[in-house]
């Protein structure tokens, strides 16, 4: 049996103008030693952190979300 992993529901950010402004803000914060910034390839907004789940639970949630579209 596979171990539980952490999951979340998120919206991808793909608007170049928004992503550019966020990246600029990240650089500004890292230059001021305010926070350790880890630049990711893709950005997203987390809507809900689901916690640790097993794959069976994840698949049930995915099915429910698809039906709600």
N, CA, C and O atoms as a Tripos MOL2 file, in Angstrom:
@<TRIPOS>MOLECULE
protein
  276   275    69     0     0
PROTEIN
NO_CHARGES

@<TRIPOS>ATOM
      1 N           0.8340   -1.1890    0.0000 N.3       1 UNK1
      2 CA          0.0000    0.0000    0.0000 C.3       1 UNK1
      3 C           0.8770    1.2500    0.0000 C.2       1 UNK1
      4 O           1.8500    1.3400    0.7490 O.2       1 UNK1
      5 N           0.5200    2.2110   -0.8500 N.am      2 UNK2
      6 CA          1.3040    3.4420   -0.9370 C.3       2 UNK2
      7 C           1.0090    4.3490    0.2470 C.2       2 UNK2
      8 O          -0.0980    4.3520    0.7870 O.2       2 UNK2
      9 N           2.0210    5.1220    0.6410 N.am      3 UNK3
     10 CA          1.8750    6.0680    1.7400 C.3       3 UNK3
     11 C           1.0200    7.2570    1.3180 C.2       3 UNK3
     12 O           0.8800    7.5610    0.1330 O.2       3 UNK3
     13 N           0.4520    7.9180    2.3260 N.am      4 UNK4
     14 CA         -0.3190    9.1250    2.0750 C.3       4 UNK4
     15 C           0.6300   10.2630    1.7010 C.2       4 UNK4
     16 O           1.7690   10.3160    2.1630 O.2       4 UNK4
     17 N           0.1440   11.1650    0.8630 N.am      5 UNK5
     18 CA          0.9060   12.3440    0.4530 C.3       5 UNK5
     19 C           0.0440   13.5720    0.6970 C.2       5 UNK5
     20 O          -1.1710   13.4550    0.8580 O.2       5 UNK5
     21 N           0.6560   14.7390    0.7250 N.am      6 UNK6
     22 CA         -0.0870   15.9860    0.8980 C.3       6 UNK6
     23 C          -0.6420   16.4590   -0.4400 C.2       6 UNK6
     24 O           0.0460   16.4120   -1.4600 O.2       6 UNK6
     25 N          -1.8970   16.9140   -0.4280 N.am      7 UNK7
     26 CA         -2.5660   17.3760   -1.6350 C.3       7 UNK7
     27 C          -3.2730   18.6880   -1.3720 C.2       7 UNK7
     28 O          -3.5830   19.0330   -0.2320 O.2       7 UNK7
     29 N          -3.5250   19.4210   -2.4620 N.am      8 UNK8
     30 CA         -4.2570   20.6760   -2.3710 C.3       8 UNK8
     31 C          -5.0030   20.9170   -3.6710 C.2       8 UNK8
     32 O          -4.6850   20.3300   -4.7050 O.2       8 UNK8
     33 N          -6.0050   21.7930   -3.6040 N.am      9 UNK9
     34 CA         -6.7430   22.2140   -4.7910 C.3       9 UNK9
     35 C          -6.2450   23.6100   -5.1360 C.2       9 UNK9
     36 O          -6.1750   24.4830   -4.2700 O.2       9 UNK9
     37 N          -5.8980   23.8180   -6.4070 N.am     10 UNK10
     38 CA         -5.2960   25.0950   -6.7910 C.3      10 UNK10
     39 C          -5.7380   25.5160   -8.1880 C.2      10 UNK10
     40 O          -6.2520   24.7240   -8.9770 O.2      10 UNK10
     41 N          -5.5140   26.7950   -8.4520 N.am     11 UNK11
     42 CA         -5.7400   27.3610   -9.7860 C.3      11 UNK11
     43 C          -4.3760   27.7820  -10.3230 C.2      11 UNK11
     44 O          -3.6380   28.5110   -9.6600 O.2      11 UNK11
     45 N          -4.0450   27.3180  -11.5310 N.am     12 UNK12
     46 CA         -2.7890   27.7280  -12.1560 C.3      12 UNK12
     47 C          -2.8630   29.1880  -12.5700 C.2      12 UNK12
     48 O          -3.9000   29.6670  -13.0300 O.2      12 UNK12
     49 N          -1.7520   29.8880  -12.3990 N.am     13 UNK13
     50 CA         -1.6440   31.2730  -12.8660 C.3      13 UNK13
     51 C          -0.8990   31.2450  -14.1970 C.2      13 UNK13
     52 O           0.2670   30.8570  -14.2600 O.2      13 UNK13
     53 N          -1.5830   31.6570  -15.2500 N.am     14 UNK14
     54 CA         -0.9310   31.6400  -16.5580 C.3      14 UNK14
     55 C          -0.9980   32.9890  -17.2600 C.2      14 UNK14
     56 O          -0.5680   33.1090  -18.4070 O.2      14 UNK14
     57 N          -1.5300   34.0030  -16.5910 N.am     15 UNK15
     58 CA         -1.5560   35.3550  -17.1510 C.3      15 UNK15
     59 C          -0.1570   35.9490  -17.0000 C.2      15 UNK15
     60 O           0.3090   36.1720  -15.8830 O.2      15 UNK15
     61 N           0.5090   36.2020  -18.1190 N.am     16 UNK16
     62 CA          1.9080   36.6440  -18.0960 C.3      16 UNK16
     63 C           2.1050   37.9460  -17.3210 C.2      16 UNK16
     64 O           3.1210   38.1180  -16.6480 O.2      16 UNK16
     65 N           1.1500   38.8510  -17.4110 N.am     17 UNK17
     66 CA          1.2600   40.1260  -16.6990 C.3      17 UNK17
     67 C           1.2350   39.8880  -15.1790 C.2      17 UNK17
     68 O           2.0310   40.4730  -14.4450 O.2      17 UNK17
     69 N           0.3290   39.0380  -14.7200 N.am     18 UNK18
     70 CA          0.2310   38.7210  -13.2830 C.3      18 UNK18
     71 C           1.4860   37.9900  -12.8210 C.2      18 UNK18
     72 O           2.0580   38.3330  -11.7860 O.2      18 UNK18
     73 N           1.9180   36.9920  -13.5770 N.am     19 UNK19
     74 CA          3.1080   36.2250  -13.2230 C.3      19 UNK19
     75 C           4.3380   37.1370  -13.1560 C.2      19 UNK19
     76 O           5.1630   37.0000  -12.2520 O.2      19 UNK19
     77 N           4.4610   38.0560  -14.1000 N.am     20 UNK20
     78 CA          5.5930   38.9770  -14.1190 C.3      20 UNK20
     79 C           5.6070   39.8610  -12.8700 C.2      20 UNK20
     80 O           6.6670   40.0860  -12.2850 O.2      20 UNK20
     81 N           4.4570   40.3550  -12.4630 N.am     21 UNK21
     82 CA          4.3790   41.2010  -11.2660 C.3      21 UNK21
     83 C           4.7240   40.4040  -10.0050 C.2      21 UNK21
     84 O           5.3910   40.9170   -9.1060 O.2      21 UNK21
     85 N           4.2750   39.1690   -9.9420 N.am     22 UNK22
     86 CA          4.5950   38.3170   -8.7840 C.3      22 UNK22
     87 C           6.0940   38.0390   -8.7400 C.2      22 UNK22
     88 O           6.7120   38.1050   -7.6770 O.2      22 UNK22
     89 N           6.6680   37.7320   -9.8820 N.am     23 UNK23
     90 CA          8.1230   37.4660   -9.9380 C.3      23 UNK23
     91 C           8.9170   38.6970   -9.4900 C.2      23 UNK23
     92 O           9.8970   38.5690   -8.7570 O.2      23 UNK23
     93 N           8.4990   39.8790   -9.9240 N.am     24 UNK24
     94 CA          9.1800   41.1130   -9.5140 C.3      24 UNK24
     95 C           9.1050   41.2830   -8.0020 C.2      24 UNK24
     96 O          10.0910   41.6440   -7.3600 O.2      24 UNK24
     97 N           7.9420   41.0220   -7.4460 N.am     25 UNK25
     98 CA          7.7650   41.1340   -6.0050 C.3      25 UNK25
     99 C           8.6370   40.1140   -5.2590 C.2      25 UNK25
    100 O           9.2290   40.4320   -4.2270 O.2      25 UNK25
    101 N           8.7080   38.8950   -5.7890 N.am     26 UNK26
    102 CA          9.5600   37.8700   -5.1820 C.3      26 UNK26
    103 C          11.0140   38.3230   -5.1640 C.2      26 UNK26
    104 O          11.6970   38.1820   -4.1500 O.2      26 UNK26
    105 N          11.4880   38.8670   -6.2830 N.am     27 UNK27
    106 CA         12.8770   39.3340   -6.3580 C.3      27 UNK27
    107 C          13.1240   40.4680   -5.3690 C.2      27 UNK27
    108 O          14.1720   40.5180   -4.7240 O.2      27 UNK27
    109 N          12.1610   41.3740   -5.2520 N.am     28 UNK28
    110 CA         12.2860   42.4850   -4.3120 C.3      28 UNK28
    111 C          12.3980   41.9670   -2.8740 C.2      28 UNK28
    112 O          13.2230   42.4530   -2.1010 O.2      28 UNK28
    113 N          11.5830   40.9980   -2.5230 N.am     29 UNK29
    114 CA         11.6440   40.4250   -1.1700 C.3      29 UNK29
    115 C          12.9710   39.7100   -0.9220 C.2      29 UNK29
    116 O          13.5610   39.8460    0.1500 O.2      29 UNK29
    117 N          13.4370   38.9530   -1.9070 N.am     30 UNK30
    118 CA         14.6840   38.2050   -1.7080 C.3      30 UNK30
    119 C          15.8850   39.1440   -1.6210 C.2      30 UNK30
    120 O          16.8500   38.8400   -0.9180 O.2      30 UNK30
    121 N          15.8450   40.2790   -2.3200 N.am     31 UNK31
    122 CA         16.9300   41.2540   -2.2530 C.3      31 UNK31
    123 C          17.0170   41.9230   -0.8880 C.2      31 UNK31
    124 O          18.0820   42.4050   -0.5010 O.2      31 UNK31
    125 N          15.9210   41.9550   -0.1640 N.am     32 UNK32
    126 CA         15.8880   42.5930    1.1500 C.3      32 UNK32
    127 C          16.0890   41.5880    2.2790 C.2      32 UNK32
    128 O          15.9350   41.9390    3.4490 O.2      32 UNK32
    129 N          16.4250   40.3600    1.9500 N.am     33 UNK33
    130 CA         16.5820   39.2940    2.9430 C.3      33 UNK33
    131 C          15.3520   39.1750    3.8360 C.2      33 UNK33
    132 O          15.4530   38.7870    4.9990 O.2      33 UNK33
    133 N          14.1960   39.5100    3.2830 N.am     34 UNK34
    134 CA         12.9410   39.4230    4.0220 C.3      34 UNK34
    135 C          12.4890   37.9700    4.1590 C.2      34 UNK34
    136 O          11.9670   37.5570    5.1950 O.2      34 UNK34
    137 N          12.7010   37.2190    3.1030 N.am     35 UNK35
    138 CA         12.2570   35.8320    3.0890 C.3      35 UNK35
    139 C          13.1080   35.0440    2.1130 C.2      35 UNK35
    140 O          13.6840   35.5970    1.1760 O.2      35 UNK35
    141 N          13.1750   33.7500    2.3480 N.am     36 UNK36
    142 CA         13.8480   32.8720    1.3920 C.3      36 UNK36
    143 C          12.8400   32.5360    0.3020 C.2      36 UNK36
    144 O          11.8130   31.9100    0.5650 O.2      36 UNK36
    145 N          13.1350   32.9470   -0.8960 N.am     37 UNK37
    146 CA         12.2110   32.7670   -2.0100 C.3      37 UNK37
    147 C          12.6840   31.6110   -2.8800 C.2      37 UNK37
    148 O          13.8300   31.5790   -3.3280 O.2      37 UNK37
    149 N          11.7890   30.6700   -3.1100 N.am     38 UNK38
    150 CA         12.0590   29.5420   -3.9910 C.3      38 UNK38
    151 C          11.2410   29.7640   -5.2620 C.2      38 UNK38
    152 O          10.0180   29.6200   -5.2480 O.2      38 UNK38
    153 N          11.9050   30.1100   -6.3480 N.am     39 UNK39
    154 CA         11.1970   30.3480   -7.5990 C.3      39 UNK39
    155 C          10.8000   29.0250   -8.2340 C.2      39 UNK39
    156 O          11.6400   28.1620   -8.4910 O.2      39 UNK39
    157 N           9.5170   28.8840   -8.4770 N.am     40 UNK40
    158 CA          8.9940   27.6860   -9.1150 C.3      40 UNK40
    159 C           8.7800   27.9700  -10.5940 C.2      40 UNK40
    160 O           8.6340   29.1210  -11.0020 O.2      40 UNK40
    161 N           8.7650   26.9190  -11.3800 N.am     41 UNK41
    162 CA          8.5270   27.0800  -12.8140 C.3      41 UNK41
    163 C           7.1140   27.6080  -13.0660 C.2      41 UNK41
    164 O           6.9220   28.5240  -13.8650 O.2      41 UNK41
    165 N           6.1400   27.0330  -12.3890 N.am     42 UNK42
    166 CA          4.7410   27.4280  -12.5500 C.3      42 UNK42
    167 C           4.2220   27.9900  -11.2310 C.2      42 UNK42
    168 O           4.6340   27.5580  -10.1550 O.2      42 UNK42
    169 N           3.3180   28.9530  -11.3260 N.am     43 UNK43
    170 CA          2.7160   29.5420  -10.1420 C.3      43 UNK43
    171 C           1.2530   29.1270  -10.0550 C.2      43 UNK43
    172 O           0.6000   28.8900  -11.0710 O.2      43 UNK43
    173 N           0.7460   29.0430   -8.8210 N.am     44 UNK44
    174 CA         -0.6560   28.7160   -8.6150 C.3      44 UNK44
    175 C          -1.1570   29.4170   -7.3520 C.2      44 UNK44
    176 O          -0.3720   29.8960   -6.5340 O.2      44 UNK44
    177 N          -2.4640   29.4620   -7.2170 N.am     45 UNK45
    178 CA         -3.1060   29.9490   -6.0090 C.3      45 UNK45
    179 C          -3.7680   28.7380   -5.3530 C.2      45 UNK45
    180 O          -4.6040   28.0740   -5.9660 O.2      45 UNK45
    181 N          -3.3920   28.4580   -4.1110 N.am     46 UNK46
    182 CA         -3.9860   27.3400   -3.3960 C.3      46 UNK46
    183 C          -5.3550   27.7610   -2.8720 C.2      46 UNK46
    184 O          -5.4770   28.7490   -2.1480 O.2      46 UNK46
    185 N          -6.3740   27.0050   -3.2430 N.am     47 UNK47
    186 CA         -7.7340   27.2790   -2.7840 C.3      47 UNK47
    187 C          -8.0580   26.5220   -1.5080 C.2      47 UNK47
    188 O          -8.7630   27.0190   -0.6310 O.2      47 UNK47
    189 N          -7.5270   25.3050   -1.4240 N.am     48 UNK48
    190 CA         -7.8250   24.4760   -0.2580 C.3      48 UNK48
    191 C          -6.7220   23.4490   -0.0670 C.2      48 UNK48
    192 O          -6.4070   22.6950   -0.9880 O.2      48 UNK48
    193 N          -6.1310   23.4140    1.1310 N.am     49 UNK49
    194 CA         -5.1480   22.3970    1.4440 C.3      49 UNK49
    195 C          -5.9030   21.1960    1.9910 C.2      49 UNK49
    196 O          -6.6220   21.3180    2.9830 O.2      49 UNK49
    197 N          -5.7530   20.0540    1.3670 N.am     50 UNK50
    198 CA         -6.5060   18.8540    1.7310 C.3      50 UNK50
    199 C          -5.8030   18.0030    2.7750 C.2      50 UNK50
    200 O          -6.4300   17.1640    3.4220 O.2      50 UNK50
    201 N          -4.5160   18.2160    2.9380 N.am     51 UNK51
    202 CA         -3.7690   17.4190    3.9080 C.3      51 UNK51
    203 C          -3.2770   16.1190    3.3030 C.2      51 UNK51
    204 O          -3.2030   15.9690    2.0830 O.2      51 UNK51
    205 N          -2.9440   15.1880    4.1720 N.am     52 UNK52
    206 CA         -2.4160   13.8970    3.7150 C.3      52 UNK52
    207 C          -3.5630   12.9730    3.3320 C.2      52 UNK52
    208 O          -4.4730   12.7170    4.1200 O.2      52 UNK52
    209 N          -3.4930   12.4810    2.0990 N.am     53 UNK53
    210 CA         -4.5290   11.5980    1.5650 C.3      53 UNK53
    211 C          -3.8830   10.4180    0.8600 C.2      53 UNK53
    212 O          -2.7330   10.4860    0.4240 O.2      53 UNK53
    213 N          -4.6300    9.3540    0.7580 N.am     54 UNK54
    214 CA         -4.2080    8.2060   -0.0520 C.3      54 UNK54
    215 C          -4.8140    8.3820   -1.4490 C.2      54 UNK54
    216 O          -5.7780    9.1270   -1.6270 O.2      54 UNK54
    217 N          -4.2400    7.6900   -2.4340 N.am     55 UNK55
    218 CA         -4.6490    7.8800   -3.8280 C.3      55 UNK55
    219 C          -6.1310    7.5890   -4.0460 C.2      55 UNK55
    220 O          -6.7670    8.2550   -4.8620 O.2      55 UNK55
    221 N          -6.6900    6.6280   -3.3500 N.am     56 UNK56
    222 CA         -8.1160    6.3350   -3.4990 C.3      56 UNK56
    223 C          -8.9710    7.5310   -3.1240 C.2      56 UNK56
    224 O          -9.9560    7.8330   -3.7990 O.2      56 UNK56
    225 N          -8.5980    8.2100   -2.0540 N.am     57 UNK57
    226 CA         -9.3200    9.4070   -1.6260 C.3      57 UNK57
    227 C          -9.1680   10.5280   -2.6570 C.2      57 UNK57
    228 O         -10.1250   11.2410   -2.9570 O.2      57 UNK57
    229 N          -7.9670   10.6730   -3.1890 N.am     58 UNK58
    230 CA         -7.6990   11.7020   -4.1910 C.3      58 UNK58
    231 C          -8.5610   11.4620   -5.4270 C.2      58 UNK58
    232 O          -9.1480   12.4010   -5.9640 O.2      58 UNK58
    233 N          -8.6390   10.2250   -5.8750 N.am     59 UNK59
    234 CA         -9.4370    9.9080   -7.0640 C.3      59 UNK59
    235 C         -10.9220   10.1990   -6.8370 C.2      59 UNK59
    236 O         -11.5970   10.6640   -7.7550 O.2      59 UNK59
    237 N         -11.4450    9.9370   -5.6310 N.am     60 UNK60
    238 CA        -12.8460   10.2510   -5.3330 C.3      60 UNK60
    239 C         -13.0800   11.7660   -5.3810 C.2      60 UNK60
    240 O         -14.0970   12.2200   -5.9060 O.2      60 UNK60
    241 N         -12.1460   12.5430   -4.8370 N.am     61 UNK61
    242 CA        -12.2680   14.0030   -4.8580 C.3      61 UNK61
    243 C         -12.2080   14.5150   -6.2950 C.2      61 UNK61
    244 O         -12.9930   15.3820   -6.6790 O.2      61 UNK61
    245 N         -11.2720   13.9790   -7.0960 N.am     62 UNK62
    246 CA        -11.1630   14.3960   -8.5010 C.3      62 UNK62
    247 C         -12.4600   14.1200   -9.2470 C.2      62 UNK62
    248 O         -12.9160   14.9530  -10.0300 O.2      62 UNK62
    249 N         -13.0600   12.9510   -9.0100 N.am     63 UNK63
    250 CA        -14.3230   12.6050   -9.6670 C.3      63 UNK63
    251 C         -15.4250   13.5970   -9.2970 C.2      63 UNK63
    252 O         -16.1810   14.0400  -10.1620 O.2      63 UNK63
    253 N         -15.5180   13.9440   -8.0210 N.am     64 UNK64
    254 CA        -16.5270   14.9070   -7.5680 C.3      64 UNK64
    255 C         -16.3170   16.2660   -8.1920 C.2      64 UNK64
    256 O         -17.2770   16.9050   -8.6230 O.2      64 UNK64
    257 N         -15.0630   16.7250   -8.2500 N.am     65 UNK65
    258 CA        -14.7670   18.0260   -8.8490 C.3      65 UNK65
    259 C         -15.1090   18.0480  -10.3320 C.2      65 UNK65
    260 O         -15.6260   19.0490  -10.8290 O.2      65 UNK65
    261 N         -14.8310   16.9670  -11.0430 N.am     66 UNK66
    262 CA        -15.1530   16.9000  -12.4710 C.3      66 UNK66
    263 C         -16.6620   16.9970  -12.6890 C.2      66 UNK66
    264 O         -17.1110   17.6390  -13.6390 O.2      66 UNK66
    265 N         -17.4540   16.3570  -11.8060 N.am     67 UNK67
    266 CA        -18.9200   16.4060  -11.9470 C.3      67 UNK67
    267 C         -19.4650   17.8070  -11.6650 C.2      67 UNK67
    268 O         -20.5280   18.1670  -12.1700 O.2      67 UNK67
    269 N         -18.7530   18.5970  -10.8670 N.am     68 UNK68
    270 CA        -19.2090   19.9330  -10.5070 C.3      68 UNK68
    271 C         -18.9410   20.9680  -11.5730 C.2      68 UNK68
    272 O         -19.5100   22.0580  -11.5140 O.2      68 UNK68
    273 N         -18.1010   20.6740  -12.5410 N.am     69 UNK69
    274 CA        -17.7520   21.6440  -13.6010 C.3      69 UNK69
    275 C         -18.9340   22.1330  -14.3170 C.2      69 UNK69
    276 O         -18.8080   22.9490  -15.2310 O.2      69 UNK69
@<TRIPOS>BOND
     1     1     2 1
     2     2     3 1
     3     3     4 2
     4     3     5 am
     5     5     6 1
     6     6     7 1
     7     7     8 2
     8     7     9 am
     9     9    10 1
    10    10    11 1
    11    11    12 2
    12    11    13 am
    13    13    14 1
    14    14    15 1
    15    15    16 2
    16    15    17 am
    17    17    18 1
    18    18    19 1
    19    19    20 2
    20    19    21 am
    21    21    22 1
    22    22    23 1
    23    23    24 2
    24    23    25 am
    25    25    26 1
    26    26    27 1
    27    27    28 2
    28    27    29 am
    29    29    30 1
    30    30    31 1
    31    31    32 2
    32    31    33 am
    33    33    34 1
    34    34    35 1
    35    35    36 2
    36    35    37 am
    37    37    38 1
    38    38    39 1
    39    39    40 2
    40    39    41 am
    41    41    42 1
    42    42    43 1
    43    43    44 2
    44    43    45 am
    45    45    46 1
    46    46    47 1
    47    47    48 2
    48    47    49 am
    49    49    50 1
    50    50    51 1
    51    51    52 2
    52    51    53 am
    53    53    54 1
    54    54    55 1
    55    55    56 2
    56    55    57 am
    57    57    58 1
    58    58    59 1
    59    59    60 2
    60    59    61 am
    61    61    62 1
    62    62    63 1
    63    63    64 2
    64    63    65 am
    65    65    66 1
    66    66    67 1
    67    67    68 2
    68    67    69 am
    69    69    70 1
    70    70    71 1
    71    71    72 2
    72    71    73 am
    73    73    74 1
    74    74    75 1
    75    75    76 2
    76    75    77 am
    77    77    78 1
    78    78    79 1
    79    79    80 2
    80    79    81 am
    81    81    82 1
    82    82    83 1
    83    83    84 2
    84    83    85 am
    85    85    86 1
    86    86    87 1
    87    87    88 2
    88    87    89 am
    89    89    90 1
    90    90    91 1
    91    91    92 2
    92    91    93 am
    93    93    94 1
    94    94    95 1
    95    95    96 2
    96    95    97 am
    97    97    98 1
    98    98    99 1
    99    99   100 2
   100    99   101 am
   101   101   102 1
   102   102   103 1
   103   103   104 2
   104   103   105 am
   105   105   106 1
   106   106   107 1
   107   107   108 2
   108   107   109 am
   109   109   110 1
   110   110   111 1
   111   111   112 2
   112   111   113 am
   113   113   114 1
   114   114   115 1
   115   115   116 2
   116   115   117 am
   117   117   118 1
   118   118   119 1
   119   119   120 2
   120   119   121 am
   121   121   122 1
   122   122   123 1
   123   123   124 2
   124   123   125 am
   125   125   126 1
   126   126   127 1
   127   127   128 2
   128   127   129 am
   129   129   130 1
   130   130   131 1
   131   131   132 2
   132   131   133 am
   133   133   134 1
   134   134   135 1
   135   135   136 2
   136   135   137 am
   137   137   138 1
   138   138   139 1
   139   139   140 2
   140   139   141 am
   141   141   142 1
   142   142   143 1
   143   143   144 2
   144   143   145 am
   145   145   146 1
   146   146   147 1
   147   147   148 2
   148   147   149 am
   149   149   150 1
   150   150   151 1
   151   151   152 2
   152   151   153 am
   153   153   154 1
   154   154   155 1
   155   155   156 2
   156   155   157 am
   157   157   158 1
   158   158   159 1
   159   159   160 2
   160   159   161 am
   161   161   162 1
   162   162   163 1
   163   163   164 2
   164   163   165 am
   165   165   166 1
   166   166   167 1
   167   167   168 2
   168   167   169 am
   169   169   170 1
   170   170   171 1
   171   171   172 2
   172   171   173 am
   173   173   174 1
   174   174   175 1
   175   175   176 2
   176   175   177 am
   177   177   178 1
   178   178   179 1
   179   179   180 2
   180   179   181 am
   181   181   182 1
   182   182   183 1
   183   183   184 2
   184   183   185 am
   185   185   186 1
   186   186   187 1
   187   187   188 2
   188   187   189 am
   189   189   190 1
   190   190   191 1
   191   191   192 2
   192   191   193 am
   193   193   194 1
   194   194   195 1
   195   195   196 2
   196   195   197 am
   197   197   198 1
   198   198   199 1
   199   199   200 2
   200   199   201 am
   201   201   202 1
   202   202   203 1
   203   203   204 2
   204   203   205 am
   205   205   206 1
   206   206   207 1
   207   207   208 2
   208   207   209 am
   209   209   210 1
   210   210   211 1
   211   211   212 2
   212   211   213 am
   213   213   214 1
   214   214   215 1
   215   215   216 2
   216   215   217 am
   217   217   218 1
   218   218   219 1
   219   219   220 2
   220   219   221 am
   221   221   222 1
   222   222   223 1
   223   223   224 2
   224   223   225 am
   225   225   226 1
   226   226   227 1
   227   227   228 2
   228   227   229 am
   229   229   230 1
   230   230   231 1
   231   231   232 2
   232   231   233 am
   233   233   234 1
   234   234   235 1
   235   235   236 2
   236   235   237 am
   237   237   238 1
   238   238   239 1
   239   239   240 2
   240   239   241 am
   241   241   242 1
   242   242   243 1
   243   243   244 2
   244   243   245 am
   245   245   246 1
   246   246   247 1
   247   247   248 2
   248   247   249 am
   249   249   250 1
   250   250   251 1
   251   251   252 2
   252   251   253 am
   253   253   254 1
   254   254   255 1
   255   255   256 2
   256   255   257 am
   257   257   258 1
   258   258   259 1
   259   259   260 2
   260   259   261 am
   261   261   262 1
   262   262   263 1
   263   263   264 2
   264   263   265 am
   265   265   266 1
   266   266   267 1
   267   267   268 2
   268   267   269 am
   269   269   270 1
   270   270   271 1
   271   271   272 2
   272   271   273 am
   273   273   274 1
   274   274   275 1
   275   275   276 2
@<TRIPOS>SUBSTRUCTURE
     1 UNK1         2 RESIDUE 1 A UNK
     2 UNK2         6 RESIDUE 1 A UNK
     3 UNK3        10 RESIDUE 1 A UNK
     4 UNK4        14 RESIDUE 1 A UNK
     5 UNK5        18 RESIDUE 1 A UNK
     6 UNK6        22 RESIDUE 1 A UNK
     7 UNK7        26 RESIDUE 1 A UNK
     8 UNK8        30 RESIDUE 1 A UNK
     9 UNK9        34 RESIDUE 1 A UNK
    10 UNK10       38 RESIDUE 1 A UNK
    11 UNK11       42 RESIDUE 1 A UNK
    12 UNK12       46 RESIDUE 1 A UNK
    13 UNK13       50 RESIDUE 1 A UNK
    14 UNK14       54 RESIDUE 1 A UNK
    15 UNK15       58 RESIDUE 1 A UNK
    16 UNK16       62 RESIDUE 1 A UNK
    17 UNK17       66 RESIDUE 1 A UNK
    18 UNK18       70 RESIDUE 1 A UNK
    19 UNK19       74 RESIDUE 1 A UNK
    20 UNK20       78 RESIDUE 1 A UNK
    21 UNK21       82 RESIDUE 1 A UNK
    22 UNK22       86 RESIDUE 1 A UNK
    23 UNK23       90 RESIDUE 1 A UNK
    24 UNK24       94 RESIDUE 1 A UNK
    25 UNK25       98 RESIDUE 1 A UNK
    26 UNK26      102 RESIDUE 1 A UNK
    27 UNK27      106 RESIDUE 1 A UNK
    28 UNK28      110 RESIDUE 1 A UNK
    29 UNK29      114 RESIDUE 1 A UNK
    30 UNK30      118 RESIDUE 1 A UNK
    31 UNK31      122 RESIDUE 1 A UNK
    32 UNK32      126 RESIDUE 1 A UNK
    33 UNK33      130 RESIDUE 1 A UNK
    34 UNK34      134 RESIDUE 1 A UNK
    35 UNK35      138 RESIDUE 1 A UNK
    36 UNK36      142 RESIDUE 1 A UNK
    37 UNK37      146 RESIDUE 1 A UNK
    38 UNK38      150 RESIDUE 1 A UNK
    39 UNK39      154 RESIDUE 1 A UNK
    40 UNK40      158 RESIDUE 1 A UNK
    41 UNK41      162 RESIDUE 1 A UNK
    42 UNK42      166 RESIDUE 1 A UNK
    43 UNK43      170 RESIDUE 1 A UNK
    44 UNK44      174 RESIDUE 1 A UNK
    45 UNK45      178 RESIDUE 1 A UNK
    46 UNK46      182 RESIDUE 1 A UNK
    47 UNK47      186 RESIDUE 1 A UNK
    48 UNK48      190 RESIDUE 1 A UNK
    49 UNK49      194 RESIDUE 1 A UNK
    50 UNK50      198 RESIDUE 1 A UNK
    51 UNK51      202 RESIDUE 1 A UNK
    52 UNK52      206 RESIDUE 1 A UNK
    53 UNK53      210 RESIDUE 1 A UNK
    54 UNK54      214 RESIDUE 1 A UNK
    55 UNK55      218 RESIDUE 1 A UNK
    56 UNK56      222 RESIDUE 1 A UNK
    57 UNK57      226 RESIDUE 1 A UNK
    58 UNK58      230 RESIDUE 1 A UNK
    59 UNK59      234 RESIDUE 1 A UNK
    60 UNK60      238 RESIDUE 1 A UNK
    61 UNK61      242 RESIDUE 1 A UNK
    62 UNK62      246 RESIDUE 1 A UNK
    63 UNK63      250 RESIDUE 1 A UNK
    64 UNK64      254 RESIDUE 1 A UNK
    65 UNK65      258 RESIDUE 1 A UNK
    66 UNK66      262 RESIDUE 1 A UNK
    67 UNK67      266 RESIDUE 1 A UNK
    68 UNK68      270 RESIDUE 1 A UNK
    69 UNK69      274 RESIDUE 1 A UNK
